[in-house]
């Protein structure tokens, strides 16, 4: 089985910063891409940022210039550095990994973490 473990969420004031972390573990052959999605109450889950094995990044327009996604491939870990946080960034943030599991020959698949709450409020 593949597991994604998230951490770093919490309560922060507008303009503040947080760094989210997600580590993938389990029966993994290789990871193609990892990323972050978020879901606010009453809203659908939306893409925040992704990064591929080749280092290509993708960001939602709403967070460009404020968030940065990075990775540590040796640790199967992805980070999301969030700065200049706004109340509208409040949501549950979910880690996602698109990967090739073991045994060799198994199809690629996507896996989700359980989510970490980010609340931006005074």
C-alpha positions as CSV (number, residue, x, y, z in Angstrom):
1,X,0.0,0.0,0.0
2,X,1.0,3.6,-0.6
3,X,0.6,6.3,2.1
4,X,0.9,10.1,2.0
5,X,1.6,11.8,5.3
6,X,0.9,15.5,5.5
7,X,1.9,18.1,8.1
8,X,2.4,21.8,8.6
9,X,-1.2,23.2,8.7
10,X,-2.5,25.5,11.3
11,X,-3.8,28.9,12.2
12,X,-2.1,32.0,10.8
13,X,-2.9,35.7,10.6
14,X,-3.4,37.3,7.2
15,X,0.0,38.1,5.6
16,X,1.6,35.2,7.5
17,X,3.4,32.1,6.2
18,X,3.2,28.4,6.6
19,X,5.1,25.5,5.1
20,X,3.3,22.2,4.3
21,X,5.1,18.9,4.0
22,X,4.0,15.6,2.5
23,X,6.0,12.4,2.4
24,X,5.0,9.4,0.3
25,X,5.9,5.9,1.5
26,X,5.1,2.2,0.8
27,X,5.3,0.1,-2.3
28,X,6.5,2.7,-4.7
29,X,8.6,2.1,-7.8
30,X,8.8,5.8,-9.0
31,X,6.9,9.0,-8.5
32,X,5.9,10.9,-11.6
33,X,4.5,14.0,-9.9
34,X,3.4,15.3,-6.6
35,X,1.2,18.3,-5.7
36,X,-1.2,20.1,-3.5
37,X,-4.9,20.6,-3.8
38,X,-7.3,22.4,-1.5
39,X,-11.0,22.3,-0.6
40,X,-12.9,25.1,1.2
41,X,-16.3,24.5,2.8
42,X,-19.0,24.4,0.1
43,X,-16.4,24.4,-2.7
44,X,-15.0,21.7,-5.0
45,X,-11.4,20.6,-4.6
46,X,-9.0,22.6,-6.7
47,X,-5.4,22.4,-7.8
48,X,-3.0,24.6,-5.9
49,X,0.4,23.5,-7.3
50,X,2.1,20.4,-8.8
51,X,5.7,19.5,-9.6
52,X,6.8,16.7,-11.9
53,X,9.8,14.4,-11.7
54,X,11.5,16.7,-14.2
55,X,10.9,19.7,-12.1
56,X,8.1,21.3,-14.1
57,X,5.8,23.3,-11.9
58,X,2.2,24.3,-12.3
59,X,0.3,26.8,-10.1
60,X,-3.2,28.0,-9.7
61,X,-3.6,31.6,-10.9
62,X,-5.0,32.6,-7.4
63,X,-1.7,31.8,-5.6
64,X,0.9,32.6,-8.2
65,X,3.7,34.7,-6.7
66,X,2.7,33.8,-3.2
67,X,3.2,30.0,-3.0
68,X,6.2,27.9,-4.0
69,X,6.2,24.1,-4.5
70,X,9.5,22.2,-4.1
71,X,10.6,18.6,-3.6
72,X,13.2,16.4,-2.0
73,X,13.3,13.3,-4.3
74,X,15.5,11.4,-2.0
75,X,12.9,11.6,0.8
76,X,9.8,11.3,-1.5
77,X,8.7,14.6,0.0
78,X,7.0,17.6,-1.5
79,X,6.7,21.0,0.2
80,X,4.4,24.0,-0.2
81,X,5.8,27.3,1.1
82,X,2.8,29.6,1.5
83,X,3.4,33.3,2.0
84,X,1.2,36.4,2.1
85,X,-1.7,34.3,3.1
86,X,-5.2,35.6,2.7
87,X,-8.4,34.6,4.4
88,X,-9.6,33.1,1.1
89,X,-6.7,30.6,1.3
90,X,-8.5,28.9,4.2
91,X,-9.1,25.3,3.3
92,X,-8.2,21.7,3.8
93,X,-5.0,21.1,1.8
94,X,-4.5,17.7,0.4
95,X,-1.3,16.1,-0.9
96,X,-1.5,14.1,-4.1
97,X,1.1,11.8,-5.7
98,X,0.9,10.3,-9.2
99,X,3.2,7.3,-9.2
100,X,4.1,3.9,-10.4
101,X,3.6,1.3,-7.7
102,X,5.3,-2.1,-7.1
103,X,5.3,-4.7,-8.4
104,X,7.0,-3.7,-11.7
105,X,4.4,-3.6,-14.4
106,X,1.5,-2.3,-12.3
107,X,-0.3,0.7,-13.8
108,X,0.3,4.2,-12.6
109,X,-2.2,5.6,-10.1
110,X,-2.9,8.7,-8.0
111,X,-3.0,8.7,-4.2
112,X,-4.3,11.2,-1.7
113,X,-3.3,12.3,1.8
114,X,-5.9,12.8,4.5
115,X,-5.6,16.6,4.4
116,X,-4.3,19.3,6.7
117,X,-6.3,22.3,7.8
118,X,-5.0,25.8,7.0
119,X,-6.9,28.7,8.6
120,X,-6.1,32.3,7.8
121,X,-7.9,34.6,10.2
122,X,-7.3,37.5,12.6
